[in-house]
């Protein structure tokens, strides 16, 4: 099995291709000055770019894990999530409250997609 790593840093790769799947690291907004809607839009835009870089797209996402620092943000985050996926090809998903690495971060999303 070949493994291809994309956008590595000193602690992780943003995307890893292996065995017909693409695994993304937890993606957070590059600009954390906006609210949860703005940050979620930034995150899903990054996900689109990373998946395209790996030769796949959001229609092939099979699993998503979402973290928010306050579960009350889930509704606003879901507005952007629904607009992004259009209610189609929905993955298995979890959304949980968790303390994120930076208090300015309001959402982190990690997905796995088929190629």
Secondary structure, DSSP 8 states (H G I E B T S, - for coil): --EEEEEE-SS-EEEEEETTEEEE--EE-S-TTS-HHHHHHHHHHHHHHHHHHTT--GGGEEEEEEEESSGGGHHHHHHHHHHHHTT-S--EEEEEE---SSTT---EEEEEEE-
